[in-house]
């Protein structure tokens, strides 16, 4: 899990840097400083742009 790029939850495609994605997650309660990429990987579910654009 550590050091791996996240995958799309619908098609399983590996998400690379500079790609457009939709991230489904809960809005955090607290305030504070955090590393964004790590927080998104731990708390979010990624959907690639191709899956998001599909009208199924």
Jmol script that loads the backbone (N, CA, C; Angstrom):
load data "model"
ATOM      1  N   UNK A   1       0.814  -1.193   0.000  1.00  0.00           N
ATOM      2  CA  UNK A   1       0.000   0.000   0.000  1.00  0.00           C
ATOM      3  C   UNK A   1       0.857   1.255   0.000  1.00  0.00           C
ATOM      4  N   UNK A   2       1.955   1.244   0.763  1.00  0.00           N
ATOM      5  CA  UNK A   2       2.793   2.431   0.843  1.00  0.00           C
ATOM      6  C   UNK A   2       3.604   2.576  -0.430  1.00  0.00           C
ATOM      7  N   UNK A   3       3.669   3.793  -0.963  1.00  0.00           N
ATOM      8  CA  UNK A   3       4.433   4.072  -2.151  1.00  0.00           C
ATOM      9  C   UNK A   3       3.729   3.741  -3.454  1.00  0.00           C
ATOM     10  N   UNK A   4       2.550   3.166  -3.396  1.00  0.00           N
ATOM     11  CA  UNK A   4       1.811   2.834  -4.606  1.00  0.00           C
ATOM     12  C   UNK A   4       0.857   3.975  -4.952  1.00  0.00           C
ATOM     13  N   UNK A   5       0.621   4.137  -6.248  1.00  0.00           N
ATOM     14  CA  UNK A   5      -0.350   5.130  -6.681  1.00  0.00           C
ATOM     15  C   UNK A   5      -1.756   4.596  -6.431  1.00  0.00           C
ATOM     16  N   UNK A   6      -2.724   5.475  -6.160  1.00  0.00           N
ATOM     17  CA  UNK A   6      -4.102   5.025  -5.943  1.00  0.00           C
ATOM     18  C   UNK A   6      -4.728   4.503  -7.232  1.00  0.00           C
ATOM     19  N   UNK A   7      -5.789   3.724  -7.102  1.00  0.00           N
ATOM     20  CA  UNK A   7      -6.510   3.162  -8.245  1.00  0.00           C
ATOM     21  C   UNK A   7      -7.933   3.684  -8.276  1.00  0.00           C
ATOM     22  N   UNK A   8      -8.507   3.720  -9.488  1.00  0.00           N
ATOM     23  CA  UNK A   8      -9.908   4.082  -9.662  1.00  0.00           C
ATOM     24  C   UNK A   8     -10.770   2.989  -9.029  1.00  0.00           C
ATOM     25  N   UNK A   9     -11.786   3.387  -8.262  1.00  0.00           N
ATOM     26  CA  UNK A   9     -12.632   2.403  -7.596  1.00  0.00           C
ATOM     27  C   UNK A   9     -13.593   1.716  -8.560  1.00  0.00           C
ATOM     28  N   UNK A  10     -13.815   2.293  -9.738  1.00  0.00           N
ATOM     29  CA  UNK A  10     -14.743   1.689 -10.700  1.00  0.00           C
ATOM     30  C   UNK A  10     -14.048   0.762 -11.682  1.00  0.00           C
ATOM     31  N   UNK A  11     -12.938   1.203 -12.299  1.00  0.00           N
ATOM     32  CA  UNK A  11     -12.287   0.389 -13.333  1.00  0.00           C
ATOM     33  C   UNK A  11     -10.952  -0.196 -12.887  1.00  0.00           C
ATOM     34  N   UNK A  12     -10.394   0.276 -11.779  1.00  0.00           N
ATOM     35  CA  UNK A  12      -9.140  -0.252 -11.277  1.00  0.00           C
ATOM     36  C   UNK A  12      -7.898   0.352 -11.911  1.00  0.00           C
ATOM     37  N   UNK A  13      -8.071   1.341 -12.794  1.00  0.00           N
ATOM     38  CA  UNK A  13      -6.937   1.989 -13.453  1.00  0.00           C
ATOM     39  C   UNK A  13      -6.084   2.717 -12.428  1.00  0.00           C
ATOM     40  N   UNK A  14      -4.767   2.620 -12.585  1.00  0.00           N
ATOM     41  CA  UNK A  14      -3.853   3.298 -11.682  1.00  0.00           C
ATOM     42  C   UNK A  14      -3.866   4.797 -11.967  1.00  0.00           C
ATOM     43  N   UNK A  15      -4.017   5.612 -10.927  1.00  0.00           N
ATOM     44  CA  UNK A  15      -4.055   7.061 -11.054  1.00  0.00           C
ATOM     45  C   UNK A  15      -2.623   7.577 -10.991  1.00  0.00           C
ATOM     46  N   UNK A  16      -2.207   8.298 -12.011  1.00  0.00           N
ATOM     47  CA  UNK A  16      -0.854   8.866 -12.079  1.00  0.00           C
ATOM     48  C   UNK A  16      -0.907  10.356 -11.776  1.00  0.00           C
ATOM     49  N   UNK A  17       0.248  10.960 -11.581  1.00  0.00           N
ATOM     50  CA  UNK A  17       0.344  12.397 -11.328  1.00  0.00           C
ATOM     51  C   UNK A  17      -0.183  13.207 -12.494  1.00  0.00           C
ATOM     52  N   UNK A  18      -0.736  14.358 -12.213  1.00  0.00           N
ATOM     53  CA  UNK A  18      -1.261  15.295 -13.203  1.00  0.00           C
ATOM     54  C   UNK A  18      -2.539  14.835 -13.899  1.00  0.00           C
ATOM     55  N   UNK A  19      -3.175  13.748 -13.452  1.00  0.00           N
ATOM     56  CA  UNK A  19      -4.447  13.315 -14.025  1.00  0.00           C
ATOM     57  C   UNK A  19      -5.587  13.992 -13.268  1.00  0.00           C
ATOM     58  N   UNK A  20      -6.699  14.206 -13.977  1.00  0.00           N
ATOM     59  CA  UNK A  20      -7.895  14.731 -13.334  1.00  0.00           C
ATOM     60  C   UNK A  20      -8.652  13.572 -12.709  1.00  0.00           C
ATOM     61  N   UNK A  21      -9.064  13.729 -11.453  1.00  0.00           N
ATOM     62  CA  UNK A  21      -9.805  12.689 -10.746  1.00  0.00           C
ATOM     63  C   UNK A  21     -10.907  13.324  -9.918  1.00  0.00           C
ATOM     64  N   UNK A  22     -11.879  12.507  -9.561  1.00  0.00           N
ATOM     65  CA  UNK A  22     -12.900  12.887  -8.597  1.00  0.00           C
ATOM     66  C   UNK A  22     -12.564  12.117  -7.326  1.00  0.00           C
ATOM     67  N   UNK A  23     -12.562  12.801  -6.197  1.00  0.00           N
ATOM     68  CA  UNK A  23     -12.255  12.152  -4.929  1.00  0.00           C
ATOM     69  C   UNK A  23     -13.498  12.226  -4.053  1.00  0.00           C
ATOM     70  N   UNK A  24     -14.001  11.066  -3.660  1.00  0.00           N
ATOM     71  CA  UNK A  24     -15.165  11.002  -2.780  1.00  0.00           C
ATOM     72  C   UNK A  24     -14.660  10.778  -1.358  1.00  0.00           C
ATOM     73  N   UNK A  25     -15.015  11.713  -0.464  1.00  0.00           N
ATOM     74  CA  UNK A  25     -14.560  11.613   0.923  1.00  0.00           C
ATOM     75  C   UNK A  25     -15.436  12.470   1.824  1.00  0.00           C
ATOM     76  N   UNK A  26     -15.322  12.240   3.105  1.00  0.00           N
ATOM     77  CA  UNK A  26     -16.027  13.062   4.081  1.00  0.00           C
ATOM     78  C   UNK A  26     -15.231  14.350   4.322  1.00  0.00           C
ATOM     79  N   UNK A  27     -15.937  15.434   4.562  1.00  0.00           N
ATOM     80  CA  UNK A  27     -15.289  16.696   4.897  1.00  0.00           C
ATOM     81  C   UNK A  27     -14.698  16.569   6.303  1.00  0.00           C
ATOM     82  N   UNK A  28     -13.426  16.920   6.495  1.00  0.00           N
ATOM     83  CA  UNK A  28     -12.803  16.733   7.811  1.00  0.00           C
ATOM     84  C   UNK A  28     -13.384  17.658   8.879  1.00  0.00           C
ATOM     85  N   UNK A  29     -13.469  17.143  10.117  1.00  0.00           N
ATOM     86  CA  UNK A  29     -13.993  17.916  11.239  1.00  0.00           C
ATOM     87  C   UNK A  29     -13.013  18.973  11.717  1.00  0.00           C
ATOM     88  N   UNK A  30     -11.789  18.537  11.955  1.00  0.00           N
ATOM     89  CA  UNK A  30     -10.816  19.424  12.582  1.00  0.00           C
ATOM     90  C   UNK A  30     -10.036  20.272  11.616  1.00  0.00           C
ATOM     91  N   UNK A  31      -9.314  21.219  12.192  1.00  0.00           N
ATOM     92  CA  UNK A  31      -8.422  22.067  11.430  1.00  0.00           C
ATOM     93  C   UNK A  31      -7.011  21.541  11.632  1.00  0.00           C
ATOM     94  N   UNK A  32      -6.112  21.983  10.781  1.00  0.00           N
ATOM     95  CA  UNK A  32      -4.725  21.617  10.990  1.00  0.00           C
ATOM     96  C   UNK A  32      -3.975  21.471   9.693  1.00  0.00           C
ATOM     97  N   UNK A  33      -2.710  21.257   9.837  1.00  0.00           N
ATOM     98  CA  UNK A  33      -1.833  21.087   8.689  1.00  0.00           C
ATOM     99  C   UNK A  33      -1.696  19.594   8.409  1.00  0.00           C
ATOM    100  N   UNK A  34      -1.722  19.234   7.136  1.00  0.00           N
ATOM    101  CA  UNK A  34      -1.557  17.841   6.762  1.00  0.00           C
ATOM    102  C   UNK A  34      -0.968  17.771   5.362  1.00  0.00           C
ATOM    103  N   UNK A  35      -0.366  16.656   5.045  1.00  0.00           N
ATOM    104  CA  UNK A  35       0.131  16.441   3.687  1.00  0.00           C
ATOM    105  C   UNK A  35      -1.053  15.988   2.848  1.00  0.00           C
ATOM    106  N   UNK A  36      -1.407  16.775   1.850  1.00  0.00           N
ATOM    107  CA  UNK A  36      -2.634  16.575   1.085  1.00  0.00           C
ATOM    108  C   UNK A  36      -2.668  15.219   0.393  1.00  0.00           C
ATOM    109  N   UNK A  37      -1.605  14.852  -0.316  1.00  0.00           N
ATOM    110  CA  UNK A  37      -1.615  13.596  -1.065  1.00  0.00           C
ATOM    111  C   UNK A  37      -1.811  12.400  -0.136  1.00  0.00           C
ATOM    112  N   UNK A  38      -1.140  12.386   0.993  1.00  0.00           N
ATOM    113  CA  UNK A  38      -1.295  11.281   1.940  1.00  0.00           C
ATOM    114  C   UNK A  38      -2.699  11.241   2.516  1.00  0.00           C
ATOM    115  N   UNK A  39      -3.250  12.408   2.845  1.00  0.00           N
ATOM    116  CA  UNK A  39      -4.600  12.467   3.396  1.00  0.00           C
ATOM    117  C   UNK A  39      -5.616  11.929   2.396  1.00  0.00           C
ATOM    118  N   UNK A  40      -5.496  12.340   1.128  1.00  0.00           N
ATOM    119  CA  UNK A  40      -6.427  11.864   0.109  1.00  0.00           C
ATOM    120  C   UNK A  40      -6.319  10.360  -0.093  1.00  0.00           C
ATOM    121  N   UNK A  41      -5.101   9.822  -0.117  1.00  0.00           N
ATOM    122  CA  UNK A  41      -4.908   8.376  -0.283  1.00  0.00           C
ATOM    123  C   UNK A  41      -5.531   7.602   0.868  1.00  0.00           C
ATOM    124  N   UNK A  42      -5.424   8.140   2.087  1.00  0.00           N
ATOM    125  CA  UNK A  42      -5.943   7.437   3.267  1.00  0.00           C
ATOM    126  C   UNK A  42      -7.448   7.590   3.440  1.00  0.00           C
ATOM    127  N   UNK A  43      -7.996   8.731   3.090  1.00  0.00           N
ATOM    128  CA  UNK A  43      -9.393   9.031   3.393  1.00  0.00           C
ATOM    129  C   UNK A  43     -10.329   9.058   2.196  1.00  0.00           C
ATOM    130  N   UNK A  44      -9.790   9.079   0.983  1.00  0.00           N
ATOM    131  CA  UNK A  44     -10.642   9.259  -0.190  1.00  0.00           C
ATOM    132  C   UNK A  44     -10.740   8.032  -1.070  1.00  0.00           C
ATOM    133  N   UNK A  45     -11.758   8.030  -1.917  1.00  0.00           N
ATOM    134  CA  UNK A  45     -11.934   7.033  -2.970  1.00  0.00           C
ATOM    135  C   UNK A  45     -11.817   7.762  -4.290  1.00  0.00           C
ATOM    136  N   UNK A  46     -10.905   7.319  -5.150  1.00  0.00           N
ATOM    137  CA  UNK A  46     -10.622   8.003  -6.404  1.00  0.00           C
ATOM    138  C   UNK A  46     -11.451   7.421  -7.542  1.00  0.00           C
ATOM    139  N   UNK A  47     -11.946   8.307  -8.412  1.00  0.00           N
ATOM    140  CA  UNK A  47     -12.652   7.905  -9.630  1.00  0.00           C
ATOM    141  C   UNK A  47     -11.964   8.636 -10.772  1.00  0.00           C
ATOM    142  N   UNK A  48     -11.487   7.884 -11.781  1.00  0.00           N
ATOM    143  CA  UNK A  48     -10.782   8.505 -12.902  1.00  0.00           C
ATOM    144  C   UNK A  48     -11.755   9.325 -13.745  1.00  0.00           C
ATOM    145  N   UNK A  49     -11.199  10.210 -14.556  1.00  0.00           N
ATOM    146  CA  UNK A  49     -12.020  11.109 -15.359  1.00  0.00           C
ATOM    147  C   UNK A  49     -12.880  10.343 -16.363  1.00  0.00           C
ATOM    148  N   UNK A  50     -12.350   9.269 -16.935  1.00  0.00           N
ATOM    149  CA  UNK A  50     -13.106   8.485 -17.921  1.00  0.00           C
ATOM    150  C   UNK A  50     -14.335   7.861 -17.279  1.00  0.00           C
ATOM    151  N   UNK A  51     -14.197   7.286 -16.093  1.00  0.00           N
ATOM    152  CA  UNK A  51     -15.344   6.683 -15.400  1.00  0.00           C
ATOM    153  C   UNK A  51     -16.335   7.741 -14.951  1.00  0.00           C
ATOM    154  N   UNK A  52     -15.846   8.899 -14.532  1.00  0.00           N
ATOM    155  CA  UNK A  52     -16.720   9.969 -14.099  1.00  0.00           C
ATOM    156  C   UNK A  52     -17.558  10.512 -15.250  1.00  0.00           C
ATOM    157  N   UNK A  53     -16.966  10.564 -16.451  1.00  0.00           N
ATOM    158  CA  UNK A  53     -17.662  11.101 -17.618  1.00  0.00           C
ATOM    159  C   UNK A  53     -18.688  10.131 -18.202  1.00  0.00           C
ATOM    160  N   UNK A  54     -18.575   8.839 -17.886  1.00  0.00           N
ATOM    161  CA  UNK A  54     -19.525   7.851 -18.413  1.00  0.00           C
ATOM    162  C   UNK A  54     -20.908   8.085 -17.808  1.00  0.00           C
ATOM    163  N   UNK A  55     -21.924   7.957 -18.598  1.00  0.00           N
ATOM    164  CA  UNK A  55     -23.307   8.122 -18.127  1.00  0.00           C
ATOM    165  C   UNK A  55     -23.965   6.741 -18.038  1.00  0.00           C
ATOM    166  N   UNK A  56     -23.653   6.016 -16.980  1.00  0.00           N
ATOM    167  CA  UNK A  56     -24.211   4.653 -16.826  1.00  0.00           C
ATOM    168  C   UNK A  56     -25.330   4.673 -15.816  1.00  0.00           C
TER     169      UNK A  56
END
end "model"
wireframe off; spacefill off
backbone 0.3
color backbone group
